[in-house]
Amino acid sequence: MDIRKLQRVIVNALEDVKAQDIKVFNTSKQTALFDRVIVATANSNRQTRALGHHVFMEVKENGGEAVGIEGLETGEWVLVDCGSAIVHIMQPTLRAYYNLEELWGGNPVRMKLLEEESAQA
C-alpha cells in the first residue's frame, strides 16, 4: 500500500474513535525501518485499546500490512506496527513524559484532519 494511502487510513481510523492531537512524521531520513511515525492521544485505557484495535483492523481491511499490536494489556500506551508506519497511541501523561515528537518530529507531514475539512465546508 502506498504510504500516503496508509497514513490516511490510519489517521481516519484514529479520528473515527476520537483520538486527539494526531501528529504524523516522515521518518524516512531517520531510519530505514519505517517511513512514518504517527502519534495520537487517548483519554482512557479503554479508548487507547479501542483506538489500537480499530487502527489495526482498518489497515488490514484496506489491504495494508498490520504486523502487530502491543500494549493492549495496560492500555496506557498502545503501539500498532503497520509495516511502513508505526502508530503510538498514548495517554496524556505518558505522551508528555516520553515526548516522541522531539525524537521523531524533525519532519512533520501536513495532513488535513476530518474536523478541519468539515469546518472548511
KEVEX-85916 format. One record per atom (N, C-alpha, C, O): residue in one letter; atom name; x, y, z. Coordinates in nm, 3 decimals. Layout:
// residues N
+-----+------+---------+---------+---------+
! res ! atom !      xx !      yy !      zz !
+-----+------+---------+---------+---------+
!   a !   CA !       X !       Y !       Z !
...
+-----+------+---------+---------+---------+
This chain:
// residues 121
+-----+------+---------+---------+---------+
! res ! atom !      xx !      yy !      zz !
+-----+------+---------+---------+---------+
!   m !    N !   0.084 !  -0.118 !   0.000 !
!   m !   CA !   0.000 !   0.000 !   0.000 !
!   m !    C !   0.089 !   0.124 !   0.000 !
!   m !    O !   0.188 !   0.130 !   0.073 !
!   d !    N !   0.054 !   0.221 !  -0.080 !
!   d !   CA !   0.124 !   0.349 !  -0.087 !
!   d !    C !   0.124 !   0.415 !   0.051 !
!   d !    O !   0.025 !   0.408 !   0.123 !
!   i !    N !   0.236 !   0.478 !   0.088 !
!   i !   CA !   0.249 !   0.537 !   0.221 !
!   i !    C !   0.145 !   0.646 !   0.246 !
!   i !    O !   0.096 !   0.660 !   0.358 !
!   r !    N !   0.112 !   0.724 !   0.143 !
!   r !   CA !   0.011 !   0.829 !   0.161 !
!   r !    C !  -0.126 !   0.769 !   0.191 !
!   r !    O !  -0.200 !   0.820 !   0.276 !
!   k !    N !  -0.160 !   0.662 !   0.121 !
!   k !   CA !  -0.288 !   0.595 !   0.147 !
!   k !    C !  -0.287 !   0.533 !   0.286 !
!   k !    O !  -0.386 !   0.541 !   0.358 !
!   l !    N !  -0.176 !   0.470 !   0.324 !
!   l !   CA !  -0.165 !   0.408 !   0.455 !
!   l !    C !  -0.182 !   0.512 !   0.566 !
!   l !    O !  -0.257 !   0.489 !   0.661 !
!   q !    N !  -0.113 !   0.625 !   0.555 !
!   q !   CA !  -0.126 !   0.725 !   0.660 !
!   q !    C !  -0.267 !   0.782 !   0.666 !
!   q !    O !  -0.314 !   0.816 !   0.774 !
!   r !    N !  -0.334 !   0.793 !   0.552 !
!   r !   CA !  -0.473 !   0.842 !   0.551 !
!   r !    C !  -0.566 !   0.742 !   0.618 !
!   r !    O !  -0.653 !   0.781 !   0.696 !
!   v !    N !  -0.548 !   0.612 !   0.589 !
!   v !   CA !  -0.630 !   0.508 !   0.654 !
!   v !    C !  -0.609 !   0.513 !   0.805 !
!   v !    O !  -0.706 !   0.505 !   0.881 !
!   i !    N !  -0.485 !   0.527 !   0.848 !
!   i !   CA !  -0.455 !   0.531 !   0.992 !
!   i !    C !  -0.516 !   0.654 !   1.057 !
!   i !    O !  -0.582 !   0.643 !   1.161 !
!   v !    N !  -0.496 !   0.770 !   0.999 !
!   v !   CA !  -0.550 !   0.894 !   1.057 !
!   v !    C !  -0.702 !   0.889 !   1.061 !
!   v !    O !  -0.762 !   0.930 !   1.161 !
!   n !    N !  -0.765 !   0.841 !   0.955 !
!   n !   CA !  -0.911 !   0.828 !   0.956 !
!   n !    C !  -0.958 !   0.735 !   1.067 !
!   n !    O !  -1.056 !   0.763 !   1.134 !
!   a !    N !  -0.888 !   0.623 !   1.085 !
!   a !   CA !  -0.924 !   0.528 !   1.191 !
!   a !    C !  -0.909 !   0.593 !   1.328 !
!   a !    O !  -0.993 !   0.572 !   1.416 !
!   l !    N !  -0.804 !   0.670 !   1.347 !
!   l !   CA !  -0.785 !   0.740 !   1.474 !
!   l !    C !  -0.897 !   0.841 !   1.498 !
!   l !    O !  -0.948 !   0.853 !   1.609 !
!   e !    N !  -0.934 !   0.913 !   1.394 !
!   e !   CA !  -1.042 !   1.011 !   1.407 !
!   e !    C !  -1.177 !   0.945 !   1.432 !
!   e !    O !  -1.261 !   1.001 !   1.503 !
!   d !    N !  -1.198 !   0.826 !   1.376 !
!   d !   CA !  -1.324 !   0.753 !   1.397 !
!   d !    C !  -1.351 !   0.730 !   1.545 !
!   d !    O !  -1.466 !   0.734 !   1.589 !
!   v !    N !  -1.245 !   0.704 !   1.622 !
!   v !   CA !  -1.260 !   0.672 !   1.764 !
!   v !    C !  -1.218 !   0.792 !   1.851 !
!   v !    O !  -1.190 !   0.777 !   1.970 !
!   k !    N !  -1.215 !   0.910 !   1.790 !
!   k !   CA !  -1.196 !   1.038 !   1.861 !
!   k !    C !  -1.059 !   1.055 !   1.927 !
!   k !    O !  -1.050 !   1.107 !   2.038 !
!   a !    N !  -0.954 !   1.012 !   1.859 !
!   a !   CA !  -0.820 !   1.040 !   1.909 !
!   a !    C !  -0.796 !   1.190 !   1.904 !
!   a !    O !  -0.856 !   1.261 !   1.824 !
!   q !    N !  -0.708 !   1.237 !   1.989 !
!   q !   CA !  -0.678 !   1.379 !   1.995 !
!   q !    C !  -0.532 !   1.404 !   1.959 !
!   q !    O !  -0.447 !   1.316 !   1.970 !
!   d !    N !  -0.505 !   1.526 !   1.915 !
!   d !   CA !  -0.368 !   1.573 !   1.889 !
!   d !    C !  -0.289 !   1.474 !   1.803 !
!   d !    O !  -0.181 !   1.429 !   1.841 !
!   i !    N !  -0.344 !   1.442 !   1.686 !
!   i !   CA !  -0.280 !   1.347 !   1.594 !
!   i !    C !  -0.168 !   1.417 !   1.518 !
!   i !    O !  -0.188 !   1.522 !   1.457 !
!   k !    N !  -0.050 !   1.358 !   1.524 !
!   k !   CA !   0.067 !   1.411 !   1.453 !
!   k !    C !   0.128 !   1.302 !   1.367 !
!   k !    O !   0.138 !   1.187 !   1.409 !
!   v !    N !   0.168 !   1.340 !   1.245 !
!   v !   CA !   0.230 !   1.246 !   1.151 !
!   v !    C !   0.369 !   1.299 !   1.117 !
!   v !    O !   0.386 !   1.416 !   1.083 !
!   f !    N !   0.470 !   1.210 !   1.126 !
!   f !   CA !   0.608 !   1.250 !   1.099 !
!   f !    C !   0.670 !   1.159 !   0.994 !
!   f !    O !   0.654 !   1.037 !   0.998 !
!   n !    N !   0.741 !   1.220 !   0.899 !
!   n !   CA !   0.815 !   1.147 !   0.798 !
!   n !    C !   0.950 !   1.109 !   0.858 !
!   n !    O !   1.030 !   1.196 !   0.893 !
!   t !    N !   0.974 !   0.980 !   0.871 !
!   t !   CA !   1.098 !   0.932 !   0.934 !
!   t !    C !   1.190 !   0.862 !   0.835 !
!   t !    O !   1.287 !   0.797 !   0.876 !
!   s !    N !   1.161 !   0.875 !   0.707 !
!   s !   CA !   1.239 !   0.801 !   0.606 !
!   s !    C !   1.387 !   0.840 !   0.604 !
!   s !    O !   1.470 !   0.760 !   0.562 !
!   k !    N !   1.420 !   0.960 !   0.650 !
!   k !   CA !   1.561 !   1.001 !   0.653 !
!   k !    C !   1.627 !   0.968 !   0.786 !
!   k !    O !   1.749 !   0.977 !   0.799 !
!   q !    N !   1.546 !   0.929 !   0.887 !
!   q !   CA !   1.600 !   0.898 !   1.019 !
!   q !    C !   1.623 !   0.748 !   1.040 !
!   q !    O !   1.711 !   0.709 !   1.117 !
!   t !    N !   1.544 !   0.665 !   0.971 !
!   t !   CA !   1.557 !   0.521 !   0.988 !
!   t !    C !   1.510 !   0.451 !   0.861 !
!   t !    O !   1.424 !   0.501 !   0.788 !
!   a !    N !   1.565 !   0.336 !   0.836 !
!   a !   CA !   1.522 !   0.255 !   0.721 !
!   a !    C !   1.411 !   0.157 !   0.760 !
!   a !    O !   1.360 !   0.085 !   0.675 !
!   l !    N !   1.375 !   0.155 !   0.888 !
!   l !   CA !   1.278 !   0.058 !   0.937 !
!   l !    C !   1.134 !   0.092 !   0.900 !
!   l !    O !   1.053 !   0.002 !   0.875 !
!   f !    N !   1.101 !   0.220 !   0.897 !
!   f !   CA !   0.965 !   0.264 !   0.864 !
!   f !    C !   0.969 !   0.406 !   0.812 !
!   f !    O !   1.066 !   0.479 !   0.837 !
!   d !    N !   0.864 !   0.447 !   0.740 !
!   d !   CA !   0.859 !   0.578 !   0.676 !
!   d !    C !   0.780 !   0.682 !   0.754 !
!   d !    O !   0.799 !   0.802 !   0.735 !
!   r !    N !   0.690 !   0.638 !   0.842 !
!   r !   CA !   0.607 !   0.732 !   0.917 !
!   r !    C !   0.595 !   0.689 !   1.062 !
!   r !    O !   0.590 !   0.570 !   1.093 !
!   v !    N !   0.592 !   0.788 !   1.150 !
!   v !   CA !   0.553 !   0.770 !   1.289 !
!   v !    C !   0.430 !   0.857 !   1.310 !
!   v !    O !   0.429 !   0.975 !   1.277 !
!   i !    N !   0.325 !   0.796 !   1.363 !
!   i !   CA !   0.202 !   0.868 !   1.390 !
!   i !    C !   0.177 !   0.859 !   1.540 !
!   i !    O !   0.175 !   0.750 !   1.597 !
!   v !    N !   0.156 !   0.975 !   1.603 !
!   v !   CA !   0.135 !   0.982 !   1.747 !
!   v !    C !  -0.002 !   1.043 !   1.772 !
!   v !    O !  -0.040 !   1.142 !   1.710 !
!   a !    N !  -0.077 !   0.981 !   1.865 !
!   a !   CA !  -0.210 !   1.032 !   1.899 !
!   a !    C !  -0.234 !   1.015 !   2.049 !
!   a !    O !  -0.169 !   0.933 !   2.114 !
!   t !    N !  -0.326 !   1.093 !   2.102 !
!   t !   CA !  -0.359 !   1.089 !   2.243 !
!   t !    C !  -0.499 !   1.031 !   2.262 !
!   t !    O !  -0.590 !   1.059 !   2.185 !
!   a !    N !  -0.513 !   0.950 !   2.368 !
!   a !   CA !  -0.642 !   0.897 !   2.410 !
!   a !    C !  -0.661 !   0.932 !   2.558 !
!   a !    O !  -0.564 !   0.950 !   2.631 !
!   n !    N !  -0.786 !   0.942 !   2.601 !
!   n !   CA !  -0.815 !   0.989 !   2.735 !
!   n !    C !  -0.832 !   0.880 !   2.840 !
!   n !    O !  -0.840 !   0.910 !   2.959 !
!   s !    N !  -0.838 !   0.755 !   2.800 !
!   s !   CA !  -0.858 !   0.647 !   2.897 !
!   s !    C !  -0.795 !   0.518 !   2.844 !
!   s !    O !  -0.763 !   0.508 !   2.726 !
!   n !    N !  -0.779 !   0.422 !   2.932 !
!   n !   CA !  -0.726 !   0.292 !   2.891 !
!   n !    C !  -0.818 !   0.228 !   2.787 !
!   n !    O !  -0.773 !   0.171 !   2.688 !
!   r !    N !  -0.946 !   0.240 !   2.811 !
!   r !   CA !  -1.044 !   0.181 !   2.719 !
!   r !    C !  -1.033 !   0.244 !   2.580 !
!   r !    O !  -1.035 !   0.173 !   2.479 !
!   q !    N !  -1.023 !   0.377 !   2.573 !
!   q !   CA !  -1.012 !   0.444 !   2.444 !
!   q !    C !  -0.880 !   0.410 !   2.375 !
!   q !    O !  -0.877 !   0.391 !   2.253 !
!   t !    N !  -0.773 !   0.401 !   2.452 !
!   t !   CA !  -0.642 !   0.367 !   2.394 !
!   t !    C !  -0.647 !   0.229 !   2.329 !
!   t !    O !  -0.599 !   0.211 !   2.217 !
!   r !    N !  -0.705 !   0.133 !   2.400 !
!   r !   CA !  -0.719 !  -0.002 !   2.344 !
!   r !    C !  -0.808 !  -0.002 !   2.221 !
!   r !    O !  -0.775 !  -0.064 !   2.120 !
!   a !    N !  -0.920 !   0.069 !   2.229 !
!   a !   CA !  -1.014 !   0.074 !   2.115 !
!   a !    C !  -0.948 !   0.136 !   1.993 !
!   a !    O !  -0.967 !   0.088 !   1.881 !
!   l !    N !  -0.871 !   0.242 !   2.013 !
!   l !   CA !  -0.801 !   0.306 !   1.901 !
!   l !    C !  -0.701 !   0.210 !   1.838 !
!   l !    O !  -0.696 !   0.198 !   1.715 !
!   g !    N !  -0.621 !   0.143 !   1.919 !
!   g !   CA !  -0.523 !   0.050 !   1.867 !
!   g !    C !  -0.587 !  -0.062 !   1.786 !
!   g !    O !  -0.543 !  -0.094 !   1.676 !
!   h !    N !  -0.691 !  -0.120 !   1.841 !
!   h !   CA !  -0.761 !  -0.228 !   1.772 !
!   h !    C !  -0.825 !  -0.178 !   1.643 !
!   h !    O !  -0.819 !  -0.246 !   1.540 !
!   h !    N !  -0.886 !  -0.059 !   1.646 !
!   h !   CA !  -0.952 !  -0.004 !   1.527 !
!   h !    C !  -0.850 !   0.026 !   1.416 !
!   h !    O !  -0.875 !  -0.005 !   1.300 !
!   v !    N !  -0.738 !   0.085 !   1.451 !
!   v !   CA !  -0.633 !   0.112 !   1.352 !
!   v !    C !  -0.586 !  -0.019 !   1.290 !
!   v !    O !  -0.576 !  -0.029 !   1.167 !
!   f !    N !  -0.557 !  -0.118 !   1.372 !
!   f !   CA !  -0.510 !  -0.248 !   1.324 !
!   f !    C !  -0.608 !  -0.308 !   1.224 !
!   f !    O !  -0.568 !  -0.353 !   1.117 !
!   m !    N !  -0.737 !  -0.310 !   1.260 !
!   m !   CA !  -0.839 !  -0.371 !   1.175 !
!   m !    C !  -0.861 !  -0.291 !   1.045 !
!   m !    O !  -0.876 !  -0.350 !   0.938 !
!   e !    N !  -0.863 !  -0.160 !   1.054 !
!   e !   CA !  -0.883 !  -0.076 !   0.935 !
!   e !    C !  -0.769 !  -0.092 !   0.835 !
!   e !    O !  -0.792 !  -0.098 !   0.714 !
!   v !    N !  -0.647 !  -0.098 !   0.884 !
!   v !   CA !  -0.532 !  -0.117 !   0.794 !
!   v !    C !  -0.545 !  -0.251 !   0.723 !
!   v !    O !  -0.526 !  -0.259 !   0.602 !
!   k !    N !  -0.577 !  -0.356 !   0.798 !
!   k !   CA !  -0.594 !  -0.489 !   0.736 !
!   k !    C !  -0.708 !  -0.490 !   0.635 !
!   k !    O !  -0.692 !  -0.543 !   0.525 !
!   e !    N !  -0.822 !  -0.430 !   0.671 !
!   e !   CA !  -0.938 !  -0.430 !   0.582 !
!   e !    C !  -0.914 !  -0.351 !   0.453 !
!   e !    O !  -0.977 !  -0.377 !   0.351 !
!   n !    N !  -0.823 !  -0.254 !   0.459 !
!   n !   CA !  -0.792 !  -0.173 !   0.342 !
!   n !    C !  -0.672 !  -0.226 !   0.264 !
!   n !    O !  -0.619 !  -0.157 !   0.177 !
!   g !    N !  -0.628 !  -0.348 !   0.295 !
!   g !   CA !  -0.521 !  -0.411 !   0.219 !
!   g !    C !  -0.381 !  -0.377 !   0.265 !
!   g !    O !  -0.284 !  -0.410 !   0.196 !
!   g !    N !  -0.369 !  -0.313 !   0.380 !
!   g !   CA !  -0.238 !  -0.279 !   0.431 !
!   g !    C !  -0.180 !  -0.391 !   0.515 !
!   g !    O !  -0.245 !  -0.492 !   0.541 !
!   e !    N !  -0.056 !  -0.370 !   0.556 !
!   e !   CA !   0.016 !  -0.469 !   0.635 !
!   e !    C !   0.006 !  -0.431 !   0.783 !
!   e !    O !   0.074 !  -0.338 !   0.827 !
!   a !    N !  -0.075 !  -0.501 !   0.858 !
!   a !   CA !  -0.085 !  -0.481 !   1.002 !
!   a !    C !  -0.003 !  -0.592 !   1.067 !
!   a !    O !  -0.051 !  -0.705 !   1.080 !
!   v !    N !   0.118 !  -0.560 !   1.107 !
!   v !   CA !   0.214 !  -0.660 !   1.154 !
!   v !    C !   0.184 !  -0.703 !   1.298 !
!   v !    O !   0.185 !  -0.822 !   1.328 !
!   g !    N !   0.158 !  -0.608 !   1.385 !
!   g !   CA !   0.135 !  -0.643 !   1.525 !
!   g !    C !   0.086 !  -0.526 !   1.606 !
!   g !    O !   0.084 !  -0.412 !   1.561 !
!   i !    N !   0.046 !  -0.559 !   1.728 !
!   i !   CA !  -0.005 !  -0.457 !   1.821 !
!   i !    C !   0.044 !  -0.492 !   1.960 !
!   i !    O !   0.040 !  -0.608 !   2.001 !
!   e !    N !   0.091 !  -0.393 !   2.033 !
!   e !   CA !   0.145 !  -0.413 !   2.167 !
!   e !    C !   0.080 !  -0.313 !   2.263 !
!   e !    O !   0.042 !  -0.203 !   2.222 !
!   g !    N !   0.068 !  -0.352 !   2.389 !
!   g !   CA !   0.021 !  -0.260 !   2.492 !
!   g !    C !  -0.126 !  -0.268 !   2.525 !
!   g !    O !  -0.176 !  -0.189 !   2.605 !
!   l !    N !  -0.197 !  -0.363 !   2.467 !
!   l !   CA !  -0.340 !  -0.375 !   2.494 !
!   l !    C !  -0.367 !  -0.418 !   2.639 !
!   l !    O !  -0.475 !  -0.391 !   2.692 !
!   e !    N !  -0.270 !  -0.483 !   2.703 !
!   e !   CA !  -0.290 !  -0.531 !   2.840 !
!   e !    C !  -0.317 !  -0.416 !   2.935 !
!   e !    O !  -0.411 !  -0.421 !   3.014 !
!   t !    N !  -0.234 !  -0.312 !   2.929 !
!   t !   CA !  -0.249 !  -0.200 !   3.022 !
!   t !    C !  -0.332 !  -0.087 !   2.962 !
!   t !    O !  -0.408 !  -0.021 !   3.033 !
!   g !    N !  -0.318 !  -0.065 !   2.832 !
!   g !   CA !  -0.393 !   0.040 !   2.767 !
!   g !    C !  -0.343 !   0.180 !   2.792 !
!   g !    O !  -0.413 !   0.277 !   2.761 !
!   e !    N !  -0.223 !   0.195 !   2.846 !
!   e !   CA !  -0.169 !   0.329 !   2.867 !
!   e !    C !  -0.094 !   0.379 !   2.744 !
!   e !    O !  -0.096 !   0.498 !   2.713 !
!   w !    N !  -0.028 !   0.285 !   2.675 !
!   w !   CA !   0.047 !   0.318 !   2.553 !
!   w !    C !   0.032 !   0.198 !   2.461 !
!   w !    O !   0.082 !   0.089 !   2.491 !
!   v !    N !  -0.036 !   0.217 !   2.350 !
!   v !   CA !  -0.055 !   0.109 !   2.253 !
!   v !    C !   0.025 !   0.143 !   2.129 !
!   v !    O !   0.017 !   0.254 !   2.077 !
!   l !    N !   0.103 !   0.047 !   2.081 !
!   l !   CA !   0.182 !   0.064 !   1.960 !
!   l !    C !   0.127 !  -0.031 !   1.854 !
!   l !    O !   0.112 !  -0.151 !   1.878 !
!   v !    N !   0.098 !   0.024 !   1.737 !
!   v !   CA !   0.050 !  -0.058 !   1.626 !
!   v !    C !   0.156 !  -0.052 !   1.515 !
!   v !    O !   0.190 !   0.056 !   1.466 !
!   d !    N !   0.206 !  -0.168 !   1.478 !
!   d !   CA !   0.307 !  -0.179 !   1.371 !
!   d !    C !   0.234 !  -0.206 !   1.241 !
!   d !    O !   0.176 !  -0.312 !   1.221 !
!   c !    N !   0.238 !  -0.108 !   1.153 !
!   c !   CA !   0.172 !  -0.120 !   1.022 !
!   c !    C !   0.275 !  -0.129 !   0.910 !
!   c !    O !   0.251 !  -0.081 !   0.799 !
!   g !    N !   0.388 !  -0.189 !   0.938 !
!   g !   CA !   0.491 !  -0.204 !   0.836 !
!   g !    C !   0.565 !  -0.074 !   0.810 !
!   g !    O !   0.664 !  -0.045 !   0.876 !
!   s !    N !   0.518 !   0.003 !   0.715 !
!   s !   CA !   0.582 !   0.130 !   0.679 !
!   s !    C !   0.549 !   0.243 !   0.774 !
!   s !    O !   0.608 !   0.351 !   0.766 !
!   a !    N !   0.455 !   0.220 !   0.865 !
!   a !   CA !   0.416 !   0.322 !   0.962 !
!   a !    C !   0.402 !   0.259 !   1.101 !
!   a !    O !   0.354 !   0.147 !   1.115 !
!   i !    N !   0.444 !   0.333 !   1.200 !
!   i !   CA !   0.430 !   0.292 !   1.339 !
!   i !    C !   0.337 !   0.393 !   1.406 !
!   i !    O !   0.354 !   0.514 !   1.394 !
!   v !    N !   0.237 !   0.340 !   1.477 !
!   v !   CA !   0.138 !   0.426 !   1.542 !
!   v !    C !   0.153 !   0.413 !   1.693 !
!   v !    O !   0.149 !   0.303 !   1.748 !
!   h !    N !   0.170 !   0.527 !   1.759 !
!   h !   CA !   0.178 !   0.533 !   1.905 !
!   h !    C !   0.051 !   0.601 !   1.955 !
!   h !    O !   0.024 !   0.716 !   1.919 !
!   i !    N !  -0.027 !   0.532 !   2.036 !
!   i !   CA !  -0.147 !   0.588 !   2.096 !
!   i !    C !  -0.121 !   0.591 !   2.246 !
!   i !    O !  -0.104 !   0.487 !   2.309 !
!   m !    N !  -0.118 !   0.712 !   2.302 !
!   m !   CA !  -0.073 !   0.728 !   2.439 !
!   m !    C !  -0.170 !   0.813 !   2.519 !
!   m !    O !  -0.242 !   0.897 !   2.465 !
!   q !    N !  -0.171 !   0.788 !   2.649 !
!   q !   CA !  -0.245 !   0.875 !   2.737 !
!   q !    C !  -0.163 !   1.002 !   2.761 !
!   q !    O !  -0.041 !   0.999 !   2.747 !
!   p !    N !  -0.227 !   1.114 !   2.796 !
!   p !   CA !  -0.158 !   1.244 !   2.800 !
!   p !    C !  -0.032 !   1.248 !   2.887 !
!   p !    O !   0.067 !   1.307 !   2.845 !
!   t !    N !  -0.033 !   1.187 !   3.005 !
!   t !   CA !   0.085 !   1.194 !   3.091 !
!   t !    C !   0.204 !   1.119 !   3.030 !
!   t !    O !   0.317 !   1.167 !   3.037 !
!   l !    N !   0.179 !   1.003 !   2.971 !
!   l !   CA !   0.288 !   0.929 !   2.906 !
!   l !    C !   0.339 !   1.002 !   2.783 !
!   l !    O !   0.459 !   1.004 !   2.757 !
!   r !    N !   0.248 !   1.061 !   2.708 !
!   r !   CA !   0.290 !   1.134 !   2.587 !
!   r !    C !   0.378 !   1.252 !   2.625 !
!   r !    O !   0.479 !   1.278 !   2.559 !
!   a !    N !   0.341 !   1.323 !   2.729 !
!   a !   CA !   0.422 !   1.437 !   2.773 !
!   a !    C !   0.558 !   1.390 !   2.826 !
!   a !    O !   0.660 !   1.454 !   2.800 !
!   y !    N !   0.559 !   1.280 !   2.899 !
!   y !   CA !   0.683 !   1.229 !   2.958 !
!   y !    C !   0.781 !   1.181 !   2.852 !
!   y !    O !   0.899 !   1.217 !   2.855 !
!   y !    N !   0.734 !   1.099 !   2.757 !
!   y !   CA !   0.824 !   1.041 !   2.656 !
!   y !    C !   0.852 !   1.135 !   2.540 !
!   y !    O !   0.954 !   1.120 !   2.473 !
!   n !    N !   0.765 !   1.229 !   2.513 !
!   n !   CA !   0.788 !   1.335 !   2.415 !
!   n !    C !   0.843 !   1.281 !   2.283 !
!   n !    O !   0.951 !   1.321 !   2.238 !
!   l !    N !   0.770 !   1.190 !   2.222 !
!   l !   CA !   0.814 !   1.130 !   2.096 !
!   l !    C !   0.828 !   1.232 !   1.983 !
!   l !    O !   0.903 !   1.211 !   1.888 !
!   e !    N !   0.756 !   1.342 !   1.994 !
!   e !   CA !   0.768 !   1.447 !   1.893 !
!   e !    C !   0.910 !   1.500 !   1.885 !
!   e !    O !   0.958 !   1.536 !   1.777 !
!   e !    N !   0.978 !   1.506 !   1.998 !
!   e !   CA !   1.116 !   1.553 !   1.998 !
!   e !    C !   1.208 !   1.454 !   1.927 !
!   e !    O !   1.302 !   1.493 !   1.857 !
!   l !    N !   1.181 !   1.326 !   1.945 !
!   l !   CA !   1.264 !   1.222 !   1.884 !
!   l !    C !   1.238 !   1.211 !   1.734 !
!   l !    O !   1.333 !   1.207 !   1.656 !
!   w !    N !   1.111 !   1.207 !   1.692 !
!   w !   CA !   1.076 !   1.181 !   1.553 !
!   w !    C !   1.027 !   1.304 !   1.478 !
!   w !    O !   1.007 !   1.297 !   1.356 !
!   g !    N !   1.006 !   1.416 !   1.546 !
!   g !   CA !   0.933 !   1.529 !   1.489 !
!   g !    C !   1.008 !   1.622 !   1.398 !
!   g !    O !   0.959 !   1.732 !   1.370 !
!   g !    N !   1.124 !   1.585 !   1.350 !
!   g !   CA !   1.202 !   1.675 !   1.265 !
!   g !    C !   1.137 !   1.706 !   1.132 !
!   g !    O !   1.166 !   1.810 !   1.073 !
!   n !    N !   1.050 !   1.619 !   1.083 !
!   n !   CA !   0.991 !   1.637 !   0.951 !
!   n !    C !   0.841 !   1.605 !   0.955 !
!   n !    O !   0.800 !   1.497 !   0.912 !
!   p !    N !   0.759 !   1.698 !   1.008 !
!   p !   CA !   0.615 !   1.671 !   1.016 !
!   p !    C !   0.550 !   1.664 !   0.878 !
!   p !    O !   0.591 !   1.733 !   0.785 !
!   v !    N !   0.449 !   1.579 !   0.866 !
!   v !   CA !   0.373 !   1.566 !   0.743 !
!   v !    C !   0.245 !   1.647 !   0.760 !
!   v !    O !   0.173 !   1.629 !   0.859 !
!   r !    N !   0.217 !   1.733 !   0.667 !
!   r !   CA !   0.096 !   1.815 !   0.676 !
!   r !    C !  -0.020 !   1.738 !   0.615 !
!   r !    O !  -0.017 !   1.700 !   0.498 !
!   m !    N !  -0.123 !   1.716 !   0.697 !
!   m !   CA !  -0.242 !   1.645 !   0.652 !
!   m !    C !  -0.364 !   1.719 !   0.705 !
!   m !    O !  -0.364 !   1.770 !   0.817 !
!   k !    N !  -0.467 !   1.723 !   0.623 !
!   k !   CA !  -0.593 !   1.776 !   0.673 !
!   k !    C !  -0.663 !   1.668 !   0.753 !
!   k !    O !  -0.677 !   1.555 !   0.706 !
!   l !    N !  -0.707 !   1.703 !   0.871 !
!   l !   CA !  -0.785 !   1.611 !   0.952 !
!   l !    C !  -0.931 !   1.627 !   0.914 !
!   l !    O !  -0.970 !   1.730 !   0.859 !
!   l !    N !  -1.012 !   1.527 !   0.942 !
!   l !   CA !  -1.154 !   1.531 !   0.905 !
!   l !    C !  -1.224 !   1.651 !   0.964 !
!   l !    O !  -1.307 !   1.712 !   0.897 !
!   e !    N !  -1.193 !   1.687 !   1.089 !
!   e !   CA !  -1.258 !   1.801 !   1.152 !
!   e !    C !  -1.223 !   1.932 !   1.082 !
!   e !    O !  -1.306 !   2.023 !   1.075 !
!   e !    N !  -1.099 !   1.941 !   1.031 !
!   e !   CA !  -1.058 !   2.061 !   0.957 !
!   e !    C !  -1.131 !   2.068 !   0.823 !
!   e !    O !  -1.173 !   2.176 !   0.781 !
!   e !    N !  -1.146 !   1.953 !   0.757 !
!   e !   CA !  -1.215 !   1.951 !   0.627 !
!   e !    C !  -1.361 !   1.989 !   0.642 !
!   e !    O !  -1.414 !   2.064 !   0.561 !
!   s !    N !  -1.427 !   1.937 !   0.747 !
!   s !   CA !  -1.570 !   1.969 !   0.765 !
!   s !    C !  -1.589 !   2.114 !   0.809 !
!   s !    O !  -1.693 !   2.173 !   0.778 !
!   a !    N !  -1.493 !   2.173 !   0.880 !
!   a !   CA !  -1.503 !   2.312 !   0.921 !
!   a !    C !  -1.492 !   2.406 !   0.801 !
!   a !    O !  -1.552 !   2.514 !   0.800 !
!   q !    N !  -1.415 !   2.365 !   0.699 !
!   q !   CA !  -1.399 !   2.449 !   0.581 !
!   q !    C !  -1.516 !   2.437 !   0.484 !
!   q !    O !  -1.535 !   2.525 !   0.401 !
!   a !    N !  -1.594 !   2.332 !   0.494 !
!   a !   CA !  -1.707 !   2.309 !   0.401 !
!   a !    C !  -1.824 !   2.398 !   0.431 !
!   a !    O !  -1.926 !   2.391 !   0.362 !
+-----+------+---------+---------+---------+
